[in-house]
Amino acid sequence: MYYLYVLKSEKLDRHYIGITDDIEKRLIKHNTNSVQSTKAYRPWMLVYKETFMNKTSARKREIFLKKTAAARVEIFSKLGGPIV
């Protein structure tokens, strides 16, 4: 199983979209300086996830969300608190 996930910075109004096969392990990496692109916005909390059968499907969804502002706005507008 693979997951598309959305993180929200607890420090600033920032979101991060990514994919992984282990959300808990990946969240730890985001919160411990292991990911260059997110370390300035720590701490992060998981606010959204989608499940996929394979990495290809998860990656296609990630690319779609990163390239389509309206899709991101739709997801982000639904996010109010921790994990949905």
PDB file with one MODEL, atoms N, CA, C and O in Angstrom:
MODEL        1
ATOM      1  N   MET A   1       0.833  -1.182   0.000  1.00  0.00           N
ATOM      2  CA  MET A   1       0.000   0.000   0.000  1.00  0.00           C
ATOM      3  C   MET A   1       0.880   1.248   0.000  1.00  0.00           C
ATOM      4  O   MET A   1       1.939   1.293   0.626  1.00  0.00           O
ATOM      5  N   TYR A   2       0.407   2.247  -0.717  1.00  0.00           N
ATOM      6  CA  TYR A   2       1.061   3.543  -0.740  1.00  0.00           C
ATOM      7  C   TYR A   2       0.051   4.600  -0.345  1.00  0.00           C
ATOM      8  O   TYR A   2      -1.159   4.422  -0.490  1.00  0.00           O
ATOM      9  N   TYR A   3       0.568   5.686   0.148  1.00  0.00           N
ATOM     10  CA  TYR A   3      -0.286   6.762   0.647  1.00  0.00           C
ATOM     11  C   TYR A   3       0.145   8.090   0.063  1.00  0.00           C
ATOM     12  O   TYR A   3       1.335   8.393  -0.021  1.00  0.00           O
ATOM     13  N   LEU A   4      -0.832   8.872  -0.336  1.00  0.00           N
ATOM     14  CA  LEU A   4      -0.614  10.281  -0.600  1.00  0.00           C
ATOM     15  C   LEU A   4      -0.957  10.957   0.717  1.00  0.00           C
ATOM     16  O   LEU A   4      -1.972  10.631   1.333  1.00  0.00           O
ATOM     17  N   TYR A   5      -0.134  11.883   1.152  1.00  0.00           N
ATOM     18  CA  TYR A   5      -0.395  12.537   2.425  1.00  0.00           C
ATOM     19  C   TYR A   5      -0.234  14.042   2.304  1.00  0.00           C
ATOM     20  O   TYR A   5       0.499  14.538   1.449  1.00  0.00           O
ATOM     21  N   VAL A   6      -0.929  14.754   3.172  1.00  0.00           N
ATOM     22  CA  VAL A   6      -0.796  16.201   3.268  1.00  0.00           C
ATOM     23  C   VAL A   6      -0.417  16.516   4.707  1.00  0.00           C
ATOM     24  O   VAL A   6      -1.075  16.086   5.654  1.00  0.00           O
ATOM     25  N   LEU A   7       0.656  17.275   4.841  1.00  0.00           N
ATOM     26  CA  LEU A   7       1.091  17.739   6.150  1.00  0.00           C
ATOM     27  C   LEU A   7       0.797  19.217   6.268  1.00  0.00           C
ATOM     28  O   LEU A   7       0.795  19.942   5.273  1.00  0.00           O
ATOM     29  N   LYS A   8       0.548  19.660   7.480  1.00  0.00           N
ATOM     30  CA  LYS A   8       0.367  21.085   7.745  1.00  0.00           C
ATOM     31  C   LYS A   8       1.382  21.497   8.798  1.00  0.00           C
ATOM     32  O   LYS A   8       1.550  20.834   9.822  1.00  0.00           O
ATOM     33  N   SER A   9       2.048  22.594   8.524  1.00  0.00           N
ATOM     34  CA  SER A   9       2.998  23.123   9.493  1.00  0.00           C
ATOM     35  C   SER A   9       2.241  23.663  10.694  1.00  0.00           C
ATOM     36  O   SER A   9       1.250  24.376  10.538  1.00  0.00           O
ATOM     37  N   GLU A  10       2.700  23.327  11.884  1.00  0.00           N
ATOM     38  CA  GLU A  10       2.096  23.873  13.100  1.00  0.00           C
ATOM     39  C   GLU A  10       2.630  25.272  13.395  1.00  0.00           C
ATOM     40  O   GLU A  10       2.103  25.984  14.250  1.00  0.00           O
ATOM     41  N   LYS A  11       3.679  25.651  12.676  1.00  0.00           N
ATOM     42  CA  LYS A  11       4.365  26.913  12.903  1.00  0.00           C
ATOM     43  C   LYS A  11       3.854  28.015  11.963  1.00  0.00           C
ATOM     44  O   LYS A  11       3.613  29.145  12.387  1.00  0.00           O
ATOM     45  N   LEU A  12       3.696  27.667  10.690  1.00  0.00           N
ATOM     46  CA  LEU A  12       3.275  28.621   9.671  1.00  0.00           C
ATOM     47  C   LEU A  12       2.130  28.034   8.858  1.00  0.00           C
ATOM     48  O   LEU A  12       1.837  26.842   8.956  1.00  0.00           O
ATOM     49  N   ASP A  13       1.494  28.864   8.064  1.00  0.00           N
ATOM     50  CA  ASP A  13       0.379  28.402   7.234  1.00  0.00           C
ATOM     51  C   ASP A  13       0.931  27.777   5.945  1.00  0.00           C
ATOM     52  O   ASP A  13       0.824  28.362   4.867  1.00  0.00           O
ATOM     53  N   ARG A  14       1.522  26.582   6.073  1.00  0.00           N
ATOM     54  CA  ARG A  14       2.119  25.877   4.939  1.00  0.00           C
ATOM     55  C   ARG A  14       1.633  24.436   4.930  1.00  0.00           C
ATOM     56  O   ARG A  14       1.392  23.834   5.977  1.00  0.00           O
ATOM     57  N   HIS A  15       1.494  23.896   3.719  1.00  0.00           N
ATOM     58  CA  HIS A  15       1.143  22.494   3.534  1.00  0.00           C
ATOM     59  C   HIS A  15       2.223  21.822   2.708  1.00  0.00           C
ATOM     60  O   HIS A  15       2.939  22.475   1.950  1.00  0.00           O
ATOM     61  N   TYR A  16       2.330  20.523   2.862  1.00  0.00           N
ATOM     62  CA  TYR A  16       3.267  19.739   2.069  1.00  0.00           C
ATOM     63  C   TYR A  16       2.530  18.487   1.594  1.00  0.00           C
ATOM     64  O   TYR A  16       1.855  17.823   2.381  1.00  0.00           O
ATOM     65  N   ILE A  17       2.661  18.171   0.309  1.00  0.00           N
ATOM     66  CA  ILE A  17       2.043  16.987  -0.279  1.00  0.00           C
ATOM     67  C   ILE A  17       3.142  16.013  -0.659  1.00  0.00           C
ATOM     68  O   ILE A  17       4.131  16.401  -1.281  1.00  0.00           O
ATOM     69  N   GLY A  18       2.974  14.736  -0.287  1.00  0.00           N
ATOM     70  CA  GLY A  18       3.964  13.723  -0.633  1.00  0.00           C
ATOM     71  C   GLY A  18       3.343  12.342  -0.699  1.00  0.00           C
ATOM     72  O   GLY A  18       2.155  12.168  -0.427  1.00  0.00           O
ATOM     73  N   ILE A  19       4.163  11.355  -1.066  1.00  0.00           N
ATOM     74  CA  ILE A  19       3.724   9.964  -1.067  1.00  0.00           C
ATOM     75  C   ILE A  19       4.730   9.126  -0.290  1.00  0.00           C
ATOM     76  O   ILE A  19       5.903   9.481  -0.175  1.00  0.00           O
ATOM     77  N   THR A  20       4.246   8.009   0.241  1.00  0.00           N
ATOM     78  CA  THR A  20       5.105   7.111   1.019  1.00  0.00           C
ATOM     79  C   THR A  20       4.412   5.768   1.185  1.00  0.00           C
ATOM     80  O   THR A  20       3.216   5.633   0.931  1.00  0.00           O
ATOM     81  N   ASP A  21       5.183   4.781   1.616  1.00  0.00           N
ATOM     82  CA  ASP A  21       4.579   3.495   1.971  1.00  0.00           C
ATOM     83  C   ASP A  21       4.500   3.333   3.493  1.00  0.00           C
ATOM     84  O   ASP A  21       3.995   2.325   3.987  1.00  0.00           O
ATOM     85  N   ASP A  22       5.002   4.332   4.237  1.00  0.00           N
ATOM     86  CA  ASP A  22       4.964   4.294   5.701  1.00  0.00           C
ATOM     87  C   ASP A  22       4.805   5.720   6.226  1.00  0.00           C
ATOM     88  O   ASP A  22       5.789   6.441   6.394  1.00  0.00           O
ATOM     89  N   ILE A  23       3.583   6.113   6.477  1.00  0.00           N
ATOM     90  CA  ILE A  23       3.302   7.496   6.870  1.00  0.00           C
ATOM     91  C   ILE A  23       3.964   7.865   8.198  1.00  0.00           C
ATOM     92  O   ILE A  23       4.541   8.946   8.314  1.00  0.00           O
ATOM     93  N   GLU A  24       3.893   7.006   9.179  1.00  0.00           N
ATOM     94  CA  GLU A  24       4.456   7.322  10.494  1.00  0.00           C
ATOM     95  C   GLU A  24       5.961   7.571  10.407  1.00  0.00           C
ATOM     96  O   GLU A  24       6.471   8.529  10.987  1.00  0.00           O
ATOM     97  N   LYS A  25       6.662   6.711   9.687  1.00  0.00           N
ATOM     98  CA  LYS A  25       8.108   6.864   9.517  1.00  0.00           C
ATOM     99  C   LYS A  25       8.430   8.149   8.755  1.00  0.00           C
ATOM    100  O   LYS A  25       9.376   8.859   9.095  1.00  0.00           O
ATOM    101  N   ARG A  26       7.636   8.443   7.722  1.00  0.00           N
ATOM    102  CA  ARG A  26       7.877   9.638   6.909  1.00  0.00           C
ATOM    103  C   ARG A  26       7.613  10.904   7.715  1.00  0.00           C
ATOM    104  O   ARG A  26       8.351  11.880   7.573  1.00  0.00           O
ATOM    105  N   LEU A  27       6.590  10.916   8.548  1.00  0.00           N
ATOM    106  CA  LEU A  27       6.304  12.078   9.383  1.00  0.00           C
ATOM    107  C   LEU A  27       7.459  12.348  10.351  1.00  0.00           C
ATOM    108  O   LEU A  27       7.820  13.501  10.588  1.00  0.00           O
ATOM    109  N   ILE A  28       8.024  11.296  10.897  1.00  0.00           N
ATOM    110  CA  ILE A  28       9.183  11.449  11.782  1.00  0.00           C
ATOM    111  C   ILE A  28      10.337  12.098  11.025  1.00  0.00           C
ATOM    112  O   ILE A  28      11.012  12.979  11.557  1.00  0.00           O
ATOM    113  N   LYS A  29      10.565  11.667   9.786  1.00  0.00           N
ATOM    114  CA  LYS A  29      11.640  12.262   8.988  1.00  0.00           C
ATOM    115  C   LYS A  29      11.392  13.750   8.740  1.00  0.00           C
ATOM    116  O   LYS A  29      12.318  14.558   8.812  1.00  0.00           O
ATOM    117  N   HIS A  30      10.146  14.107   8.451  1.00  0.00           N
ATOM    118  CA  HIS A  30       9.828  15.520   8.223  1.00  0.00           C
ATOM    119  C   HIS A  30      10.057  16.347   9.479  1.00  0.00           C
ATOM    120  O   HIS A  30      10.419  17.520   9.387  1.00  0.00           O
ATOM    121  N   ASN A  31       9.856  15.761  10.637  1.00  0.00           N
ATOM    122  CA  ASN A  31       9.980  16.496  11.891  1.00  0.00           C
ATOM    123  C   ASN A  31      11.356  16.418  12.540  1.00  0.00           C
ATOM    124  O   ASN A  31      11.555  16.962  13.626  1.00  0.00           O
ATOM    125  N   THR A  32      12.315  15.747  11.889  1.00  0.00           N
ATOM    126  CA  THR A  32      13.648  15.609  12.492  1.00  0.00           C
ATOM    127  C   THR A  32      14.774  16.045  11.559  1.00  0.00           C
ATOM    128  O   THR A  32      15.850  15.447  11.570  1.00  0.00           O
ATOM    129  N   ASN A  33      14.543  17.065  10.763  1.00  0.00           N
ATOM    130  CA  ASN A  33      15.565  17.629   9.874  1.00  0.00           C
ATOM    131  C   ASN A  33      16.061  16.700   8.782  1.00  0.00           C
ATOM    132  O   ASN A  33      17.088  16.987   8.169  1.00  0.00           O
ATOM    133  N   SER A  34      15.373  15.596   8.513  1.00  0.00           N
ATOM    134  CA  SER A  34      15.827  14.656   7.493  1.00  0.00           C
ATOM    135  C   SER A  34      15.354  15.026   6.093  1.00  0.00           C
ATOM    136  O   SER A  34      15.832  14.458   5.111  1.00  0.00           O
ATOM    137  N   VAL A  35      14.424  15.967   5.988  1.00  0.00           N
ATOM    138  CA  VAL A  35      13.897  16.390   4.685  1.00  0.00           C
ATOM    139  C   VAL A  35      14.225  17.868   4.506  1.00  0.00           C
ATOM    140  O   VAL A  35      13.663  18.722   5.192  1.00  0.00           O
ATOM    141  N   GLN A  36      15.126  18.163   3.590  1.00  0.00           N
ATOM    142  CA  GLN A  36      15.627  19.519   3.373  1.00  0.00           C
ATOM    143  C   GLN A  36      14.502  20.517   3.093  1.00  0.00           C
ATOM    144  O   GLN A  36      14.503  21.621   3.637  1.00  0.00           O
ATOM    145  N   SER A  37      13.549  20.136   2.253  1.00  0.00           N
ATOM    146  CA  SER A  37      12.518  21.084   1.819  1.00  0.00           C
ATOM    147  C   SER A  37      11.493  21.427   2.896  1.00  0.00           C
ATOM    148  O   SER A  37      10.748  22.394   2.736  1.00  0.00           O
ATOM    149  N   THR A  38      11.432  20.673   3.975  1.00  0.00           N
ATOM    150  CA  THR A  38      10.410  20.945   4.998  1.00  0.00           C
ATOM    151  C   THR A  38      10.979  21.329   6.366  1.00  0.00           C
ATOM    152  O   THR A  38      10.216  21.663   7.272  1.00  0.00           O
ATOM    153  N   LYS A  39      12.283  21.289   6.532  1.00  0.00           N
ATOM    154  CA  LYS A  39      12.822  21.481   7.875  1.00  0.00           C
ATOM    155  C   LYS A  39      12.575  22.878   8.444  1.00  0.00           C
ATOM    156  O   LYS A  39      12.494  23.028   9.663  1.00  0.00           O
ATOM    157  N   ALA A  40      12.456  23.884   7.612  1.00  0.00           N
ATOM    158  CA  ALA A  40      12.238  25.243   8.106  1.00  0.00           C
ATOM    159  C   ALA A  40      10.834  25.462   8.657  1.00  0.00           C
ATOM    160  O   ALA A  40      10.584  26.457   9.338  1.00  0.00           O
ATOM    161  N   TYR A  41       9.925  24.550   8.372  1.00  0.00           N
ATOM    162  CA  TYR A  41       8.525  24.738   8.756  1.00  0.00           C
ATOM    163  C   TYR A  41       8.069  23.761   9.825  1.00  0.00           C
ATOM    164  O   TYR A  41       6.869  23.638  10.072  1.00  0.00           O
ATOM    165  N   ARG A  42       8.997  23.063  10.464  1.00  0.00           N
ATOM    166  CA  ARG A  42       8.667  22.115  11.516  1.00  0.00           C
ATOM    167  C   ARG A  42       8.029  22.813  12.707  1.00  0.00           C
ATOM    168  O   ARG A  42       8.298  23.996  12.920  1.00  0.00           O
ATOM    169  N   PRO A  43       7.219  22.155  13.474  1.00  0.00           N
ATOM    170  CA  PRO A  43       6.755  20.769  13.359  1.00  0.00           C
ATOM    171  C   PRO A  43       5.579  20.643  12.385  1.00  0.00           C
ATOM    172  O   PRO A  43       4.850  21.601  12.128  1.00  0.00           O
ATOM    173  N   TRP A  44       5.424  19.437  11.860  1.00  0.00           N
ATOM    174  CA  TRP A  44       4.363  19.101  10.912  1.00  0.00           C
ATOM    175  C   TRP A  44       3.360  18.160  11.562  1.00  0.00           C
ATOM    176  O   TRP A  44       3.707  17.375  12.444  1.00  0.00           O
ATOM    177  N   MET A  45       2.115  18.248  11.117  1.00  0.00           N
ATOM    178  CA  MET A  45       1.116  17.270  11.552  1.00  0.00           C
ATOM    179  C   MET A  45       0.401  16.741  10.315  1.00  0.00           C
ATOM    180  O   MET A  45       0.191  17.470   9.346  1.00  0.00           O
ATOM    181  N   LEU A  46       0.037  15.485  10.359  1.00  0.00           N
ATOM    182  CA  LEU A  46      -0.683  14.848   9.271  1.00  0.00           C
ATOM    183  C   LEU A  46      -2.131  15.299   9.318  1.00  0.00           C
ATOM    184  O   LEU A  46      -2.797  15.159  10.344  1.00  0.00           O
ATOM    185  N   VAL A  47      -2.628  15.850   8.188  1.00  0.00           N
ATOM    186  CA  VAL A  47      -4.007  16.341   8.160  1.00  0.00           C
ATOM    187  C   VAL A  47      -4.870  15.643   7.119  1.00  0.00           C
ATOM    188  O   VAL A  47      -6.090  15.808   7.123  1.00  0.00           O
ATOM    189  N   TYR A  48      -4.253  14.855   6.217  1.00  0.00           N
ATOM    190  CA  TYR A  48      -5.031  14.213   5.159  1.00  0.00           C
ATOM    191  C   TYR A  48      -4.225  13.064   4.568  1.00  0.00           C
ATOM    192  O   TYR A  48      -3.000  13.138   4.470  1.00  0.00           O
ATOM    193  N   LYS A  49      -4.927  11.996   4.172  1.00  0.00           N
ATOM    194  CA  LYS A  49      -4.252  10.907   3.480  1.00  0.00           C
ATOM    195  C   LYS A  49      -5.230  10.193   2.553  1.00  0.00           C
ATOM    196  O   LYS A  49      -6.436  10.160   2.800  1.00  0.00           O
ATOM    197  N   GLU A  50      -4.687   9.628   1.487  1.00  0.00           N
ATOM    198  CA  GLU A  50      -5.424   8.779   0.563  1.00  0.00           C
ATOM    199  C   GLU A  50      -4.611   7.507   0.388  1.00  0.00           C
ATOM    200  O   GLU A  50      -3.381   7.551   0.404  1.00  0.00           O
ATOM    201  N   THR A  51      -5.279   6.379   0.222  1.00  0.00           N
ATOM    202  CA  THR A  51      -4.620   5.079   0.099  1.00  0.00           C
ATOM    203  C   THR A  51      -4.679   4.596  -1.348  1.00  0.00           C
ATOM    204  O   THR A  51      -5.698   4.734  -2.025  1.00  0.00           O
ATOM    205  N   PHE A  52      -3.562   4.027  -1.807  1.00  0.00           N
ATOM    206  CA  PHE A  52      -3.456   3.506  -3.170  1.00  0.00           C
ATOM    207  C   PHE A  52      -2.852   2.111  -3.136  1.00  0.00           C
ATOM    208  O   PHE A  52      -2.097   1.770  -2.225  1.00  0.00           O
ATOM    209  N   MET A  53      -3.190   1.316  -4.130  1.00  0.00           N
ATOM    210  CA  MET A  53      -2.685  -0.050  -4.215  1.00  0.00           C
ATOM    211  C   MET A  53      -1.221  -0.110  -4.648  1.00  0.00           C
ATOM    212  O   MET A  53      -0.509  -1.058  -4.317  1.00  0.00           O
ATOM    213  N   ASN A  54      -0.772   0.913  -5.394  1.00  0.00           N
ATOM    214  CA  ASN A  54       0.609   0.889  -5.882  1.00  0.00           C
ATOM    215  C   ASN A  54       1.193   2.297  -5.934  1.00  0.00           C
ATOM    216  O   ASN A  54       0.473   3.293  -5.852  1.00  0.00           O
ATOM    217  N   LYS A  55       2.501   2.353  -6.071  1.00  0.00           N
ATOM    218  CA  LYS A  55       3.221   3.620  -6.067  1.00  0.00           C
ATOM    219  C   LYS A  55       2.869   4.473  -7.280  1.00  0.00           C
ATOM    220  O   LYS A  55       2.797   5.697  -7.171  1.00  0.00           O
ATOM    221  N   THR A  56       2.650   3.850  -8.424  1.00  0.00           N
ATOM    222  CA  THR A  56       2.336   4.591  -9.645  1.00  0.00           C
ATOM    223  C   THR A  56       1.055   5.402  -9.486  1.00  0.00           C
ATOM    224  O   THR A  56       1.008   6.572  -9.863  1.00  0.00           O
ATOM    225  N   SER A  57       0.029   4.790  -8.935  1.00  0.00           N
ATOM    226  CA  SER A  57      -1.242   5.498  -8.729  1.00  0.00           C
ATOM    227  C   SER A  57      -1.085   6.645  -7.741  1.00  0.00           C
ATOM    228  O   SER A  57      -1.629   7.728  -7.953  1.00  0.00           O
ATOM    229  N   ALA A  58      -0.353   6.414  -6.674  1.00  0.00           N
ATOM    230  CA  ALA A  58      -0.121   7.459  -5.674  1.00  0.00           C
ATOM    231  C   ALA A  58       0.666   8.615  -6.281  1.00  0.00           C
ATOM    232  O   ALA A  58       0.369   9.781  -6.021  1.00  0.00           O
ATOM    233  N   ARG A  59       1.660   8.290  -7.080  1.00  0.00           N
ATOM    234  CA  ARG A  59       2.492   9.324  -7.719  1.00  0.00           C
ATOM    235  C   ARG A  59       1.679  10.154  -8.713  1.00  0.00           C
ATOM    236  O   ARG A  59       1.846  11.371  -8.783  1.00  0.00           O
ATOM    237  N   LYS A  60       0.811   9.511  -9.472  1.00  0.00           N
ATOM    238  CA  LYS A  60      -0.042  10.243 -10.420  1.00  0.00           C
ATOM    239  C   LYS A  60      -0.937  11.234  -9.685  1.00  0.00           C
ATOM    240  O   LYS A  60      -1.116  12.366 -10.135  1.00  0.00           O
ATOM    241  N   ARG A  61      -1.491  10.817  -8.570  1.00  0.00           N
ATOM    242  CA  ARG A  61      -2.349  11.700  -7.769  1.00  0.00           C
ATOM    243  C   ARG A  61      -1.535  12.858  -7.191  1.00  0.00           C
ATOM    244  O   ARG A  61      -1.998  13.998  -7.174  1.00  0.00           O
ATOM    245  N   GLU A  62      -0.330  12.563  -6.719  1.00  0.00           N
ATOM    246  CA  GLU A  62       0.549  13.602  -6.174  1.00  0.00           C
ATOM    247  C   GLU A  62       0.853  14.649  -7.248  1.00  0.00           C
ATOM    248  O   GLU A  62       0.745  15.850  -6.999  1.00  0.00           O
ATOM    249  N   ILE A  63       1.227  14.197  -8.419  1.00  0.00           N
ATOM    250  CA  ILE A  63       1.544  15.123  -9.513  1.00  0.00           C
ATOM    251  C   ILE A  63       0.323  15.968  -9.865  1.00  0.00           C
ATOM    252  O   ILE A  63       0.437  17.177 -10.068  1.00  0.00           O
ATOM    253  N   PHE A  64      -0.848  15.328  -9.937  1.00  0.00           N
ATOM    254  CA  PHE A  64      -2.077  16.062 -10.238  1.00  0.00           C
ATOM    255  C   PHE A  64      -2.308  17.168  -9.216  1.00  0.00           C
ATOM    256  O   PHE A  64      -2.589  18.308  -9.587  1.00  0.00           O
ATOM    257  N   LEU A  65      -2.193  16.842  -7.939  1.00  0.00           N
ATOM    258  CA  LEU A  65      -2.439  17.846  -6.897  1.00  0.00           C
ATOM    259  C   LEU A  65      -1.404  18.959  -6.937  1.00  0.00           C
ATOM    260  O   LEU A  65      -1.743  20.124  -6.731  1.00  0.00           O
ATOM    261  N   LYS A  66      -0.154  18.621  -7.196  1.00  0.00           N
ATOM    262  CA  LYS A  66       0.894  19.637  -7.218  1.00  0.00           C
ATOM    263  C   LYS A  66       0.779  20.548  -8.434  1.00  0.00           C
ATOM    264  O   LYS A  66       1.227  21.694  -8.389  1.00  0.00           O
ATOM    265  N   LYS A  67       0.192  20.060  -9.511  1.00  0.00           N
ATOM    266  CA  LYS A  67       0.065  20.865 -10.729  1.00  0.00           C
ATOM    267  C   LYS A  67      -1.282  21.562 -10.872  1.00  0.00           C
ATOM    268  O   LYS A  67      -1.429  22.443 -11.720  1.00  0.00           O
ATOM    269  N   THR A  68      -2.265  21.188 -10.062  1.00  0.00           N
ATOM    270  CA  THR A  68      -3.621  21.711 -10.219  1.00  0.00           C
ATOM    271  C   THR A  68      -4.028  22.489  -8.965  1.00  0.00           C
ATOM    272  O   THR A  68      -4.379  21.908  -7.939  1.00  0.00           O
ATOM    273  N   ALA A  69      -3.971  23.788  -9.076  1.00  0.00           N
ATOM    274  CA  ALA A  69      -4.268  24.645  -7.930  1.00  0.00           C
ATOM    275  C   ALA A  69      -5.689  24.433  -7.410  1.00  0.00           C
ATOM    276  O   ALA A  69      -5.906  24.418  -6.198  1.00  0.00           O
ATOM    277  N   ALA A  70      -6.644  24.271  -8.299  1.00  0.00           N
ATOM    278  CA  ALA A  70      -8.037  24.095  -7.861  1.00  0.00           C
ATOM    279  C   ALA A  70      -8.207  22.831  -7.027  1.00  0.00           C
ATOM    280  O   ALA A  70      -8.976  22.822  -6.065  1.00  0.00           O
ATOM    281  N   ALA A  71      -7.499  21.771  -7.386  1.00  0.00           N
ATOM    282  CA  ALA A  71      -7.579  20.524  -6.614  1.00  0.00           C
ATOM    283  C   ALA A  71      -6.978  20.716  -5.222  1.00  0.00           C
ATOM    284  O   ALA A  71      -7.520  20.217  -4.236  1.00  0.00           O
ATOM    285  N   ARG A  72      -5.861  21.436  -5.141  1.00  0.00           N
ATOM    286  CA  ARG A  72      -5.254  21.711  -3.838  1.00  0.00           C
ATOM    287  C   ARG A  72      -6.183  22.558  -2.978  1.00  0.00           C
ATOM    288  O   ARG A  72      -6.377  22.272  -1.796  1.00  0.00           O
ATOM    289  N   VAL A  73      -6.755  23.595  -3.571  1.00  0.00           N
ATOM    290  CA  VAL A  73      -7.661  24.473  -2.828  1.00  0.00           C
ATOM    291  C   VAL A  73      -8.842  23.673  -2.287  1.00  0.00           C
ATOM    292  O   VAL A  73      -9.267  23.884  -1.151  1.00  0.00           O
ATOM    293  N   GLU A  74      -9.370  22.760  -3.093  1.00  0.00           N
ATOM    294  CA  GLU A  74     -10.500  21.940  -2.658  1.00  0.00           C
ATOM    295  C   GLU A  74     -10.135  21.099  -1.441  1.00  0.00           C
ATOM    296  O   GLU A  74     -10.898  21.039  -0.477  1.00  0.00           O
ATOM    297  N   ILE A  75      -8.987  20.458  -1.477  1.00  0.00           N
ATOM    298  CA  ILE A  75      -8.551  19.636  -0.334  1.00  0.00           C
ATOM    299  C   ILE A  75      -8.246  20.512   0.869  1.00  0.00           C
ATOM    300  O   ILE A  75      -8.713  20.228   1.972  1.00  0.00           O
ATOM    301  N   PHE A  76      -7.464  21.580   0.674  1.00  0.00           N
ATOM    302  CA  PHE A  76      -7.061  22.422   1.793  1.00  0.00           C
ATOM    303  C   PHE A  76      -8.258  23.097   2.453  1.00  0.00           C
ATOM    304  O   PHE A  76      -8.245  23.323   3.663  1.00  0.00           O
ATOM    305  N   SER A  77      -9.286  23.421   1.683  1.00  0.00           N
ATOM    306  CA  SER A  77     -10.463  24.077   2.264  1.00  0.00           C
ATOM    307  C   SER A  77     -11.244  23.134   3.173  1.00  0.00           C
ATOM    308  O   SER A  77     -11.963  23.585   4.063  1.00  0.00           O
ATOM    309  N   LYS A  78     -11.106  21.830   2.954  1.00  0.00           N
ATOM    310  CA  LYS A  78     -11.795  20.834   3.793  1.00  0.00           C
ATOM    311  C   LYS A  78     -11.036  20.556   5.095  1.00  0.00           C
ATOM    312  O   LYS A  78     -11.599  20.013   6.046  1.00  0.00           O
ATOM    313  N   LEU A  79      -9.770  20.930   5.128  1.00  0.00           N
ATOM    314  CA  LEU A  79      -8.931  20.593   6.275  1.00  0.00           C
ATOM    315  C   LEU A  79      -9.101  21.622   7.381  1.00  0.00           C
ATOM    316  O   LEU A  79      -8.852  22.813   7.194  1.00  0.00           O
ATOM    317  N   GLY A  80      -9.523  21.142   8.510  1.00  0.00           N
ATOM    318  CA  GLY A  80      -9.695  22.054   9.624  1.00  0.00           C
ATOM    319  C   GLY A  80      -8.859  21.657  10.806  1.00  0.00           C
ATOM    320  O   GLY A  80      -8.311  22.517  11.496  1.00  0.00           O
ATOM    321  N   GLY A  81      -8.748  20.376  11.052  1.00  0.00           N
ATOM    322  CA  GLY A  81      -8.015  19.893  12.205  1.00  0.00           C
ATOM    323  C   GLY A  81      -7.106  18.757  11.822  1.00  0.00           C
ATOM    324  O   GLY A  81      -6.794  18.592  10.643  1.00  0.00           O
ATOM    325  N   PRO A  82      -6.672  17.973  12.778  1.00  0.00           N
ATOM    326  CA  PRO A  82      -5.807  16.838  12.503  1.00  0.00           C
ATOM    327  C   PRO A  82      -6.477  15.798  11.617  1.00  0.00           C
ATOM    328  O   PRO A  82      -7.644  15.939  11.252  1.00  0.00           O
ATOM    329  N   ILE A  83      -5.771  14.808  11.292  1.00  0.00           N
ATOM    330  CA  ILE A  83      -6.070  13.773  10.274  1.00  0.00           C
ATOM    331  C   ILE A  83      -7.541  13.575   9.966  1.00  0.00           C
ATOM    332  O   ILE A  83      -8.376  13.400  10.854  1.00  0.00           O
ATOM    333  N   VAL A  84      -7.822  13.609   8.689  1.00  0.00           N
ATOM    334  CA  VAL A  84      -9.181  13.438   8.173  1.00  0.00           C
ATOM    335  C   VAL A  84      -9.366  12.002   7.738  1.00  0.00           C
ATOM    336  O   VAL A  84     -10.443  11.632   7.269  1.00  0.00           O
TER     337      VAL A  84
ENDMDL
END
